[in-house]
């Protein structure tokens, strides 16, 4: 009986650990001291999605993504997002959802860079960022 219980506990532990593919402490993810306006660090990627931490010092010009949805969780800083003409000011703890085809502009409103956790679906490629007038 004890052997069966130990086996079940071992299998449950293995099953649980197999589900946690990757763990990253976001406070430990930092941009280099010096970087151009935008710096991006990939955390995870598979065929279904890509996840990055991104830092923005000033702004990102209006752009769209034809094939990718994007979610941004604001980790640090404050910024104005203009999404399809609607302005919203975001800060630490806010989540921004941008469906594929949205026109997005970002302007940082804090002294420190905006730091956000970004997830794209499906897997992201740089070819889908199209700047617009």
C-alpha positions as CSV (number, residue, x, y, z in Angstrom):
1,X,0.0,0.0,0.0
2,X,2.8,2.4,0.9
3,X,4.5,1.7,-2.4
4,X,1.3,2.5,-4.3
5,X,0.9,5.8,-2.5
6,X,4.5,6.7,-3.2
7,X,4.1,5.8,-6.8
8,X,1.0,7.9,-7.1
9,X,2.8,10.9,-5.5
10,X,5.8,10.5,-7.7
11,X,3.6,10.3,-10.9
12,X,1.5,13.4,-9.8
13,X,4.8,15.3,-9.2
14,X,6.1,14.3,-12.6
15,X,2.8,15.2,-14.3
16,X,2.8,18.6,-12.6
17,X,6.4,19.4,-13.4
18,X,5.9,18.4,-17.0
19,X,3.2,21.1,-17.4
20,X,5.5,23.9,-16.1
21,X,7.8,24.2,-19.2
22,X,9.4,27.5,-18.3
23,X,9.3,29.9,-15.3
24,X,10.7,33.4,-15.5
25,X,10.8,36.0,-12.7
26,X,9.8,39.2,-14.4
27,X,11.5,41.5,-11.9
28,X,14.8,39.8,-13.0
29,X,14.3,40.6,-16.7
30,X,16.0,43.9,-17.3
31,X,16.9,45.9,-20.4
32,X,20.5,46.8,-21.1
33,X,21.6,50.2,-19.6
34,X,21.7,51.8,-23.0
35,X,19.3,50.9,-25.9
36,X,17.6,52.7,-28.7
37,X,14.0,53.7,-28.3
38,X,12.7,50.1,-28.2
39,X,14.2,47.0,-26.7
40,X,12.6,43.5,-26.9
41,X,13.6,40.3,-25.1
42,X,12.0,37.0,-26.1
43,X,10.9,34.9,-23.2
44,X,9.1,32.0,-24.8
45,X,7.9,30.9,-28.2
46,X,6.0,27.9,-29.7
47,X,3.9,27.5,-32.8
48,X,0.8,29.1,-31.1
49,X,2.3,32.2,-29.5
50,X,5.4,34.3,-28.7
51,X,6.0,36.2,-25.5
52,X,8.4,39.1,-25.0
53,X,9.3,41.7,-22.5
54,X,9.4,45.1,-24.3
55,X,10.8,48.4,-23.1
56,X,9.8,51.7,-24.8
57,X,11.6,55.0,-24.0
58,X,9.6,57.4,-26.1
59,X,7.0,56.2,-28.6
60,X,6.1,53.6,-31.2
61,X,4.6,55.2,-34.4
62,X,1.2,54.1,-35.6
63,X,1.3,50.5,-36.8
64,X,-0.9,47.4,-37.4
65,X,-0.5,43.7,-37.3
66,X,-2.6,42.0,-40.0
67,X,-2.3,38.4,-38.6
68,X,-1.5,38.7,-34.9
69,X,-3.5,39.5,-31.8
70,X,-1.4,41.2,-29.1
71,X,-1.9,41.4,-25.3
72,X,0.2,43.8,-23.2
73,X,0.5,43.6,-19.4
74,X,2.1,46.8,-18.1
75,X,4.9,46.0,-15.7
76,X,6.3,49.5,-15.2
77,X,5.8,53.0,-16.4
78,X,2.8,54.9,-17.9
79,X,1.9,55.3,-21.5
80,X,-0.9,56.6,-23.8
81,X,-2.1,53.9,-26.2
82,X,-4.2,55.1,-29.2
83,X,-6.0,52.0,-30.5
84,X,-8.2,52.5,-33.6
85,X,-8.5,56.2,-32.7
86,X,-9.4,55.6,-29.0
87,X,-7.0,57.0,-26.4
88,X,-6.3,55.3,-23.1
89,X,-3.7,55.9,-20.5
90,X,-2.2,52.7,-19.0
91,X,0.0,52.1,-16.0
92,X,1.5,49.2,-14.0
93,X,-1.0,46.4,-13.6
94,X,-3.2,47.3,-16.7
95,X,-3.8,44.9,-19.6
96,X,-4.2,46.0,-23.1
97,X,-5.9,43.8,-25.8
98,X,-5.2,44.5,-29.5
99,X,-7.0,42.3,-32.0
100,X,-5.4,41.7,-35.4
101,X,-5.9,44.6,-37.7
102,X,-5.9,47.2,-34.9
103,X,-4.0,50.4,-35.5
104,X,-1.9,51.1,-32.4
105,X,0.3,54.1,-31.4
106,X,2.2,54.2,-28.0
107,X,3.6,57.3,-26.3
108,X,5.4,56.9,-23.0
109,X,4.1,59.3,-20.3
110,X,6.5,58.5,-17.5
111,X,10.2,59.3,-16.8
112,X,11.2,55.7,-16.9
113,X,10.7,53.5,-19.9
114,X,7.4,51.6,-20.3
115,X,8.1,47.9,-19.5
116,X,5.4,45.4,-20.7
117,X,4.9,41.7,-21.0
118,X,3.7,41.1,-24.6
119,X,2.1,38.0,-26.0
120,X,1.4,37.5,-29.7
121,X,-0.8,34.8,-31.2
122,X,0.0,33.0,-33.4
123,X,3.8,32.7,-33.2
124,X,5.2,36.2,-34.1
125,X,7.4,37.2,-37.0
126,X,8.7,40.7,-37.6
127,X,7.1,40.8,-41.0
128,X,3.7,41.5,-39.6
129,X,4.5,45.0,-38.1
130,X,3.2,47.4,-40.7
131,X,3.6,51.1,-40.1
132,X,0.8,53.3,-41.2
133,X,0.3,57.1,-41.7
